[in-house]
Amino acid sequence: MSIKEINKLKNEYLEYLEIEKNRSQLTIRNYDHYLSRFFDWSQISKPESITSDLVRKFRLYLNRYSNEKGETLKKSTQDYYIIAIRGFLSYLAKQDIHSLSSEKIELGKSQDREVEFLELDEVTRLISTAKGDSISDLRDKAILELLFSTGLRVSELCNLNCENINLKSGEFSIRGKGGKIRIVFISDSAKDTLLKYLKERKDLDPALFVNLKNPSKNSEMKNKSQTRLTPRSIQRIVKSCALKAGIVKKVTPHTLRHSFATDLLMNGADIRSVQSMLGHSSITTTQIYTHITNKHLKDIHKKFHSKGQGA
């Protein structure tokens, strides 16, 4: 089997991810990158050449790699390579193609992920920076309110159209990662701001959040990318408002998603409900929030630790 043939298997696997597993184009491009780098490094020509020893050496290569600037690969990035290889091996097994069993490859133990979130008073300060009545201020406030009210990912927010939002019921459905649909809910404050913002909109663009510096009176004649705000634009808006609010933490749209989740858990929401509202496919992903929102541990510390004070 030649290099071309193993690349053919790789391409068939990527097509499988697209058609059978409904993975996004970004995910497919990433898997292509990870697997191509593995094949280029290993120079293997047949799937049975993938052995535990080969994978171990590749992991050492990734762990010791540094570019011309001396930058190394994060542990999480190294794991993505291994996840892609395991997925490829699982696919080969389904096709009855002999190779290493994916079960023989374990991910390295990773450190707990740090979650940056805003306290409620910081969220209030952040939102209050967009306090004017101009359409620009109303748009920016609506973005901040909606991010905190719904826990949307920035890509999900950018893809929203005006017709998607049901302000009467205060809820709407969103298609998230992997094409999964979930229901999100809008707070009364977010609804009021969205109503004011939409009332000021005079254009016909279907996008909910648009670039006001480039208004489109004939939006049907333009490509949506010319007017619809991009994730980068939303990030700039959030960062600018955070600076105005005097918040020293790094604040991104995803920080507001973290803040949404921690606020729910701190106020007594069960983790399964939060998982559903965030659109996480695995409860393990949602559990990153529990170590910072465990009120029971905090109460025990307060109750017993204070007994020794003043002695």
C-alpha positions in Angstrom: 0.0 0.0 0.0 1.4 3.4 -1.0 1.3 6.7 0.7 -1.4 7.7 -1.7 -3.5 4.8 -0.5 -3.3 5.6 3.2 -4.2 9.2 2.3 -7.2 7.8 0.4 -8.3 6.1 3.7 -7.8 9.4 5.5 -10.0 11.2 3.0 -12.6 8.5 3.2 -12.6 9.0 7.0 -13.0 12.8 6.6 -16.0 12.1 4.3 -17.4 9.8 6.9 -17.1 12.6 9.5 -18.9 15.0 7.2 -21.7 12.7 6.0 -22.3 10.1 8.7 -21.2 12.1 11.8 -22.4 15.5 10.6 -19.2 17.2 11.8 -18.6 20.9 11.0 -16.2 21.9 8.2 -13.9 23.4 10.8 -13.7 20.1 12.7 -13.0 18.3 9.4 -10.2 20.7 8.5 -8.7 20.3 12.0 -8.8 16.5 11.8 -7.2 16.7 8.3 -4.4 18.8 9.7 -3.8 16.5 12.7 -3.8 13.3 10.7 -1.7 14.7 7.8 0.9 15.8 10.3 1.0 12.3 11.9 1.3 10.7 8.4 4.0 13.2 7.3 6.0 12.5 10.5 5.6 8.8 10.5 5.9 8.2 6.7 3.8 5.1 7.1 2.3 3.5 4.0 -0.2 1.1 5.5 -2.7 1.1 8.4 -1.1 -1.9 10.1 2.0 0.1 10.5 0.3 2.2 13.2 1.5 0.6 16.4 1.4 1.5 20.1 5.2 2.2 19.9 4.7 4.5 16.9 2.0 6.5 18.6 4.1 6.8 21.8 7.0 8.2 19.8 4.7 10.6 18.1 3.4 11.8 21.5 7.0 12.4 22.5 7.6 14.3 19.3 4.6 16.5 20.0 5.5 17.1 23.7 9.1 18.1 22.8 8.2 20.1 19.7 8.9 23.9 19.6 8.8 26.3 16.7 11.4 28.9 15.7 10.1 31.2 18.4 10.5 28.5 21.1 6.8 28.0 21.5 5.6 24.6 22.5 2.3 22.8 22.0 -0.3 23.0 24.7 -1.3 19.7 26.3 -4.9 20.2 25.0 -3.5 20.7 21.5 -1.5 17.5 21.8 -4.6 15.7 22.9 -6.4 16.8 19.8 -3.9 15.0 17.6 -4.4 11.8 19.7 -8.2 12.1 19.5 -8.0 12.4 15.7 -5.8 9.3 15.5 -8.1 7.3 17.8 -11.1 8.4 15.6 -9.3 7.3 12.5 -8.5 3.9 14.0 -12.1 3.4 15.1 -13.2 4.1 11.6 -10.7 1.5 10.2 -12.0 -1.1 12.6 -15.6 -0.4 11.4 -14.3 -1.0 7.8 -12.7 -4.3 8.9 -9.2 -2.8 8.1 -6.5 -4.2 10.4 -4.7 -1.7 12.5 -4.0 -0.8 16.1 -7.1 -0.8 18.3 -8.2 2.7 19.3 -8.8 1.4 22.8 -5.1 0.9 23.3 -4.5 4.6 23.1 -5.2 6.6 26.3 -5.3 10.4 26.6 -2.8 11.8 29.0 -4.1 13.1 32.4 -4.8 16.8 31.9 -5.0 19.5 34.5 -8.4 20.9 35.5 -9.5 23.6 33.1 -9.5 27.1 34.6 -12.8 28.9 34.0 -12.8 32.7 34.0 -16.2 34.2 34.8 -17.7 37.5 36.0 -19.4 38.1 39.3 -22.9 39.5 39.0 -21.8 43.0 39.8 -19.2 42.9 37.1 -21.8 41.7 34.6 -24.0 44.7 35.6 -21.1 47.1 35.2 -20.2 45.6 31.8 -23.8 45.9 30.5 -24.2 49.4 31.8 -21.3 50.7 29.7 -23.7 50.7 26.7 -26.1 53.1 28.3 -26.9 55.5 25.5 -30.0 55.6 23.3 -28.2 55.5 20.0 -28.7 52.4 17.8 -25.0 51.5 18.3 -25.4 51.5 22.1 -28.6 49.6 21.9 -27.0 47.0 19.7 -24.0 46.6 21.9 -26.2 46.3 25.0 -28.5 43.8 23.3 -25.4 41.7 22.5 -24.2 41.7 26.1 -27.6 41.1 27.5 -28.3 38.2 25.1 -24.9 36.5 25.7 -25.5 36.6 29.5 -29.2 35.7 29.3 -28.8 32.7 27.0 -25.2 31.4 27.3 -24.9 31.4 23.5 -21.6 30.7 21.8 -20.4 33.7 19.8 -20.8 31.8 16.5 -24.4 31.0 17.4 -25.1 34.7 18.3 -23.6 35.8 14.9 -25.8 33.4 13.0 -29.0 34.7 14.5 -31.6 36.3 12.2 -34.3 38.7 13.3 -36.9 36.2 12.5 -35.3 33.6 14.9 -36.1 35.7 18.0 -39.6 35.3 19.5 -39.8 38.2 22.0 -43.4 37.4 22.8 -42.6 34.0 24.3 -39.1 34.9 25.4 -37.5 31.8 24.0 -36.2 30.5 20.7 -34.4 27.4 19.3 -30.8 27.5 18.2 -28.8 25.0 16.2 -25.5 24.5 18.0 -22.4 22.3 17.6 -23.0 19.1 15.7 -26.3 20.4 14.4 -28.0 19.8 17.8 -31.0 22.0 18.4 -31.7 23.4 21.9 -34.1 26.0 23.4 -32.6 29.1 25.0 -34.5 31.7 27.1 -34.3 35.5 27.0 -34.4 37.5 30.2 -36.9 40.4 30.6 -34.1 42.9 30.5 -32.6 41.4 27.3 -36.1 41.4 25.7 -36.6 45.1 26.5 -33.2 46.0 25.0 -33.8 43.9 21.9 -37.2 45.6 21.3 -35.6 49.0 21.5 -32.7 48.0 19.2 -35.0 46.4 16.6 -37.3 49.4 16.7 -34.4 51.6 15.6 -33.3 49.3 12.8 -34.4 50.8 9.5 -32.6 48.4 7.1 -33.9 45.2 5.6 -30.9 43.0 6.5 -32.1 39.6 8.0 -29.2 39.4 10.4 -30.0 40.3 14.0 -26.7 42.0 14.7 -25.2 44.1 11.8 -22.3 46.4 11.2 -23.8 49.8 11.6 -20.8 51.5 9.9 -21.9 49.8 6.7 -25.7 49.9 6.7 -27.4 48.0 3.9 -30.5 49.6 2.5 -30.6 47.0 -0.2 -29.4 44.0 1.9 -31.0 41.5 -0.5 -28.4 42.6 -3.1 -25.4 42.1 -0.8 -23.6 39.2 0.6 -24.6 38.7 4.3 -20.9 38.8 5.3 -20.8 42.5 4.3 -23.3 43.5 7.0 -23.6 40.6 9.6 -21.3 41.0 12.6 -18.5 38.4 12.7 -17.3 36.7 15.8 -14.2 38.9 15.8 -16.5 42.0 15.7 -18.4 40.7 18.7 -15.2 40.0 20.6 -14.0 43.6 20.0 -17.3 45.0 21.3 -17.2 42.9 24.4 -13.5 43.8 25.0 -14.2 47.5 24.6 -17.1 47.4 27.0 -15.0 45.5 29.6 -12.3 48.2 29.4 -14.9 50.9 29.9 -16.3 49.0 32.9 -12.8 48.9 34.4 -12.8 45.1 34.5 -9.2 43.8 34.7 -10.0 40.2 33.8 -9.8 39.1 30.2 -13.4 39.3 29.0 -14.6 37.5 25.9 -18.0 36.4 24.6 -17.1 33.0 26.1 -16.5 34.6 29.5 -20.2 35.6 29.5 -21.1 32.0 28.6 -19.1 30.9 31.6 -20.8 33.6 33.7 -24.2 32.4 32.6 -23.5 28.8 33.7 -21.9 29.7 37.0 -24.7 32.1 37.8 -27.3 29.3 37.3 -25.4 26.8 39.4 -24.7 29.3 42.2 -28.4 30.0 42.4 -29.3 26.3 42.8 -29.8 25.1 39.2 -29.1 21.4 38.7 -26.2 20.5 36.5 -28.3 18.5 34.0 -30.4 21.5 33.3 -27.4 23.7 32.8 -25.9 21.0 30.5 -29.1 21.2 28.3 -29.1 25.0 28.2 -25.4 25.1 27.2 -25.9 22.5 24.6 -23.1 20.2 25.9 -23.3 16.7 24.6 -21.5 15.3 27.6 -22.1 16.1 31.3 -18.3 16.0 31.8 -17.9 19.2 29.8 -20.4 21.0 32.1 -18.7 19.7 35.3 -15.8 22.1 34.8 -18.1 24.6 36.6 -18.9 22.6 39.7 -15.6 23.1 41.5 -16.1 26.9 41.6 -19.8 26.8 42.4 -20.1 24.2 45.2 -21.9 26.2 47.8 -22.0 23.2 50.1 -18.2 23.2 50.5 -18.2 26.9 51.0 -20.8 26.6 53.8 -18.8 23.9 55.5 -15.6 25.9 55.4 -17.4 28.9 56.9 -19.1 26.8 59.6 -16.1 24.9 60.8 -13.1 27.0 59.9 -14.4 30.0 61.9 -14.6 28.0 65.1 -10.9 28.2 65.6 -10.7 32.0 65.2 -10.4 34.2 68.2 -9.0 31.3 70.4 
